[in-house]
Amino acid sequence: MLRRPPLGHVLATAHDMAREFRVISALEPTSVPVPRAYRLVEDTGVIGAPFYLMEQMPGAALREVSQCPWITPDMARTLSQRLVDVLADLHAVDPAEVGLQDFGRPDGFLARQVKRWGKQLDASRSRDLPGIDELRDKLAATVPHSPRAAIIHGDYRLDNALVTRDPLEISAVLDWEMATLGDPLADLGLLYVYWAGLGVDPAQGTDPITGGVSSLPGFLTADELVARYTARTGTDTSGLGWYIAFGYFKLAVIVEGIHYRFAGGNTVGAGFDKLGAFTVPLVRQGLAAAHKEL
């Protein structure tokens, strides 16, 4: 099951503890649910790597259907809505008001992202991948104009949040290492990818991206997530197809990078031998999304 692609396998900055410590510290007084950050320790002599201490939060990261027998359709709908509302709240935070005005370079953000992930693709090439260069070229040639900059999570999805049962809440959003200042629709487009997935894989009996959680009765559809975000923020999401396409491209590059390292004997672990089969289907979804108007 491809549920949490380990970004650290491809990006050297994917586990920047100081960056994560800074952003959750800044967001603590806002309505965005984050753990309280207590202390950053950059001395690698303590445990061998930089780390920080944060508050232990209640809840579970919902990654598989087996974790969700208690979720009724009404609860699923409420949880879907709350997930979107938290994202809208994050994007409404003024970076300057929380001391994050220098947290990223929003000008040219999307173009740099396409270039960055294209370089990651080139570094992981070992086989023919039909359509992937077409997708990259289309994304590069049609980069949209970003209307405003916001604090973006960079990997926003249900299983990067902790969900409590009673009361039903998102107690905390986790994994902020990829956070920056950029186009908020990049978060929404990637959430759409993680929510819609690839469809059920007959060999696994579930969607390799979603784990089947978002298809349980009551959960909003991906298009309904977008509609709620649009209503909450007033953002024009008619061009979201580009951002969805980019989300599929990014995920395809991550998966191919893992496959490349596995094939070279540099990555071990259960399931890595199957990841390579998902690269081209992800590309196909990206190409389809690139032509989609929501």
C-alpha positions as CSV (number, residue, x, y, z in Angstrom):
1,M,0.0,0.0,0.0
2,L,1.4,3.4,-1.0
3,R,0.1,5.5,1.8
4,R,3.0,7.6,3.1
5,P,5.6,8.0,0.4
6,P,8.8,8.7,2.4
7,L,9.8,12.1,1.1
8,G,13.2,11.7,2.8
9,H,14.1,9.1,0.2
10,V,14.3,11.9,-2.4
11,L,14.6,15.2,-0.8
12,A,17.5,16.2,1.4
13,T,15.4,18.8,3.1
14,A,12.5,16.5,3.9
15,H,13.3,16.2,7.5
16,D,14.4,19.7,8.5
17,M,13.7,19.7,12.2
18,A,14.5,23.4,12.7
19,R,12.0,24.3,9.9
20,E,9.2,22.2,11.4
21,F,9.9,23.6,14.9
22,R,9.7,27.1,13.7
23,V,6.4,26.7,11.8
24,I,4.5,24.9,14.5
25,S,5.8,27.3,17.1
26,A,4.5,30.2,14.9
27,L,1.1,28.5,14.4
28,E,0.4,27.6,18.0
29,P,-1.6,30.8,18.8
30,T,-3.7,30.5,15.6
31,S,-6.8,28.3,15.0
32,V,-4.6,25.7,13.2
33,P,-4.3,22.7,15.5
34,V,-0.6,21.9,16.1
35,P,1.3,20.4,19.0
36,R,3.1,22.8,21.3
37,A,6.8,22.9,20.5
38,Y,8.9,22.9,23.6
39,R,12.6,22.8,22.5
40,L,14.8,22.5,19.5
41,V,18.1,20.6,19.9
42,E,20.5,21.0,17.0
43,D,23.4,19.4,18.8
44,T,23.9,16.1,16.9
45,G,25.9,14.8,19.8
46,V,22.8,14.1,21.8
47,I,21.0,11.4,19.7
48,G,23.0,11.6,16.5
49,A,20.7,14.1,14.7
50,P,18.9,17.3,15.3
51,F,15.5,16.9,17.0
52,Y,12.8,18.8,18.9
53,L,10.5,18.1,21.7
54,M,6.7,18.7,21.3
55,E,3.5,18.1,23.1
56,Q,2.0,14.6,23.0
57,M,-1.4,14.9,21.3
58,P,-4.4,12.6,21.4
59,G,-5.8,10.9,18.4
60,A,-4.7,8.6,15.5
61,A,-3.5,9.0,12.0
62,L,-6.2,7.2,9.8
63,R,-4.4,5.4,7.1
64,E,-6.3,2.2,6.6
65,V,-9.9,1.1,6.6
66,S,-9.2,-1.3,9.5
67,Q,-8.7,1.7,11.7
68,C,-12.2,3.1,10.9
69,P,-14.9,0.7,12.0
70,W,-16.2,3.3,14.5
71,I,-16.7,6.0,11.9
72,T,-20.3,6.4,10.9
73,P,-21.3,8.2,7.7
74,D,-22.3,11.3,9.6
75,M,-18.9,11.3,11.3
76,A,-17.1,10.7,8.0
77,R,-18.8,13.8,6.5
78,T,-18.0,15.9,9.5
79,L,-14.4,14.8,9.5
80,S,-14.1,15.5,5.8
81,Q,-15.4,19.0,6.4
82,R,-13.1,19.6,9.3
83,L,-10.1,18.6,7.2
84,V,-10.9,21.2,4.6
85,D,-11.7,23.8,7.2
86,V,-8.3,23.4,8.9
87,L,-6.6,23.8,5.5
88,A,-8.7,27.0,4.9
89,D,-7.7,28.3,8.3
90,L,-4.0,27.6,7.6
91,H,-4.2,29.5,4.3
92,A,-5.9,32.4,6.0
93,V,-3.1,33.0,8.5
94,D,-1.1,36.1,7.7
95,P,2.6,35.0,7.6
96,A,3.8,38.4,8.9
97,E,1.5,38.3,11.9
98,V,3.1,35.0,13.1
99,G,6.7,35.9,12.2
100,L,6.9,33.8,9.0
101,Q,7.1,36.6,6.5
102,D,10.6,35.3,5.5
103,F,9.7,31.6,5.6
104,G,9.9,31.1,1.8
105,R,10.1,32.7,-1.6
106,P,6.6,32.8,-3.0
107,D,7.6,34.6,-6.2
108,G,8.1,32.0,-8.8
109,F,7.2,29.2,-6.4
110,L,5.3,27.0,-8.8
111,A,7.9,27.2,-11.6
112,R,10.7,26.3,-9.1
113,Q,8.6,23.4,-7.9
114,V,8.2,21.9,-11.4
115,K,11.9,22.4,-12.0
116,R,12.9,20.9,-8.7
117,W,10.8,17.7,-9.1
118,G,11.9,17.5,-12.7
119,K,15.5,17.3,-11.5
120,Q,14.5,14.6,-9.0
121,L,13.0,12.7,-11.9
122,D,16.2,12.9,-14.0
123,A,18.2,11.7,-11.0
124,S,16.0,8.6,-10.8
125,R,15.8,7.5,-14.4
126,S,16.4,3.8,-15.1
127,R,13.6,2.8,-17.4
128,D,11.1,4.1,-19.9
129,L,8.1,5.9,-18.3
130,P,5.5,6.7,-20.9
131,G,4.0,10.1,-20.6
132,I,6.1,11.5,-17.8
133,D,8.1,13.9,-19.9
134,E,4.9,15.0,-21.6
135,L,3.4,15.7,-18.2
136,R,6.5,17.6,-17.0
137,D,6.7,19.7,-20.2
138,K,3.0,20.5,-20.0
139,L,3.2,21.6,-16.4
140,A,6.3,23.8,-17.1
141,A,4.6,25.4,-20.1
142,T,1.3,26.2,-18.3
143,V,2.4,27.4,-14.9
144,P,-0.5,29.4,-13.5
145,H,-0.2,32.9,-11.9
146,S,-0.4,32.6,-8.1
147,P,-2.8,35.2,-6.8
148,R,-1.4,35.3,-3.3
149,A,1.1,33.7,-1.0
150,A,0.1,31.7,2.0
151,I,1.7,29.4,4.6
152,I,1.3,26.0,2.9
153,H,1.9,22.6,4.6
154,G,3.4,20.9,1.5
155,D,2.0,17.4,2.3
156,Y,-1.5,18.0,3.6
157,R,-3.6,14.8,3.9
158,L,-5.8,12.9,6.3
159,D,-3.0,10.7,7.6
160,N,-0.8,13.7,8.5
161,A,-3.5,14.7,11.0
162,L,-4.4,13.2,14.3
163,V,-8.1,12.4,14.7
164,T,-9.9,12.0,18.0
165,R,-13.1,10.0,18.5
166,D,-14.9,11.7,21.3
167,P,-15.2,14.4,20.5
168,L,-14.6,14.0,16.8
169,E,-11.8,16.5,16.1
170,I,-8.6,17.0,14.3
171,S,-6.4,17.4,17.4
172,A,-3.2,18.2,15.5
173,V,-1.7,18.5,12.0
174,L,1.7,16.9,11.8
175,D,4.7,16.6,9.5
176,W,5.4,20.2,8.6
177,E,8.9,19.7,7.2
178,M,7.8,20.6,3.7
179,A,6.0,23.8,4.8
180,T,6.9,27.1,3.1
181,L,5.3,30.2,1.7
182,G,3.7,29.5,-1.7
183,D,0.5,29.1,-3.7
184,P,-2.2,27.7,-1.4
185,L,-3.8,25.7,-4.3
186,A,-0.7,23.5,-4.3
187,D,-1.9,22.1,-0.9
188,L,-5.5,21.7,-2.2
189,G,-4.3,20.0,-5.4
190,L,-2.2,17.5,-3.5
191,L,-5.0,16.8,-1.0
192,Y,-7.2,16.1,-4.0
193,V,-4.6,13.5,-5.3
194,Y,-4.4,11.8,-1.9
195,W,-8.2,11.8,-1.6
196,A,-9.1,10.6,-5.2
197,G,-6.2,8.2,-5.5
198,L,-5.8,5.8,-8.4
199,G,-8.8,3.5,-8.0
200,V,-8.9,0.0,-6.5
201,D,-5.9,-2.2,-7.3
202,P,-7.2,-5.7,-7.8
203,A,-4.1,-7.2,-6.3
204,Q,-4.5,-5.3,-3.0
205,G,-8.3,-4.9,-3.0
206,T,-8.0,-1.2,-2.2
207,D,-6.7,2.0,-3.6
208,P,-2.9,2.1,-3.2
209,I,-2.9,5.9,-2.5
210,T,-6.0,6.3,-0.3
211,G,-6.0,3.0,1.5
212,G,-9.7,3.1,0.9
213,V,-10.4,5.4,3.9
214,S,-11.8,8.3,1.8
215,S,-14.1,6.0,-0.1
216,L,-15.9,4.9,3.1
217,P,-19.6,5.9,3.3
218,G,-20.1,9.5,4.2
219,F,-16.8,10.9,3.3
220,L,-17.0,13.8,0.8
221,T,-15.8,13.2,-2.7
222,A,-12.6,15.0,-3.8
223,D,-14.7,17.4,-5.8
224,E,-16.9,18.1,-2.8
225,L,-13.7,18.9,-0.8
226,V,-12.8,21.5,-3.4
227,A,-16.3,22.9,-3.3
228,R,-16.2,23.4,0.4
229,Y,-12.7,25.0,0.3
230,T,-14.0,27.3,-2.4
231,A,-17.0,28.3,-0.3
232,R,-14.9,28.8,2.8
233,T,-12.1,30.9,1.2
234,G,-13.7,32.5,-1.8
235,T,-10.7,31.2,-3.9
236,D,-11.1,30.7,-7.6
237,T,-10.4,27.0,-8.0
238,S,-11.5,26.7,-11.7
239,G,-7.9,26.1,-12.7
240,L,-7.2,23.5,-10.0
241,G,-6.6,20.9,-12.7
242,W,-3.0,22.1,-13.1
243,Y,-2.3,21.7,-9.4
244,I,-3.9,18.2,-9.3
245,A,-1.7,17.3,-12.3
246,F,1.4,18.6,-10.5
247,G,0.4,16.6,-7.4
248,Y,0.3,13.4,-9.5
249,F,3.6,14.3,-11.1
250,K,5.3,14.9,-7.7
251,L,3.9,11.6,-6.4
252,A,5.0,9.8,-9.5
253,V,8.6,11.1,-9.1
254,I,8.7,10.2,-5.4
255,V,7.5,6.6,-6.2
256,E,10.0,6.3,-9.1
257,G,12.8,7.5,-6.8
258,I,12.0,4.8,-4.3
259,H,11.8,2.2,-7.1
260,Y,15.2,3.4,-8.5
261,R,16.8,2.9,-5.1
262,F,15.1,-0.4,-4.5
263,A,16.2,-1.7,-7.8
264,G,19.8,-0.7,-7.0
265,G,19.7,-2.4,-3.7
266,N,19.8,0.8,-1.7
267,T,16.3,0.6,-0.1
268,V,14.9,-2.3,1.8
269,G,11.5,-2.8,3.4
270,A,8.1,-4.4,2.9
271,G,6.2,-3.2,-0.2
272,F,9.0,-1.4,-1.9
273,D,9.2,-4.0,-4.6
274,K,5.7,-3.1,-5.7
275,L,5.9,0.7,-5.8
276,G,7.4,0.9,-9.3
277,A,4.1,-0.4,-10.8
278,F,2.3,2.8,-9.7
279,T,4.5,5.3,-11.5
280,V,2.9,5.2,-14.9
281,P,-0.7,5.1,-13.6
282,L,0.1,8.2,-11.6
283,V,1.4,9.9,-14.7
284,R,-1.8,8.9,-16.6
285,Q,-3.9,10.5,-13.9
286,G,-1.7,13.6,-14.0
287,L,-2.1,14.0,-17.8
288,A,-5.9,13.6,-17.4
289,A,-6.0,16.2,-14.7
290,A,-4.0,18.6,-16.7
291,H,-6.9,19.0,-19.1
292,K,-9.6,19.1,-16.3
293,E,-11.5,22.2,-15.3
294,L,-13.3,21.9,-12.0
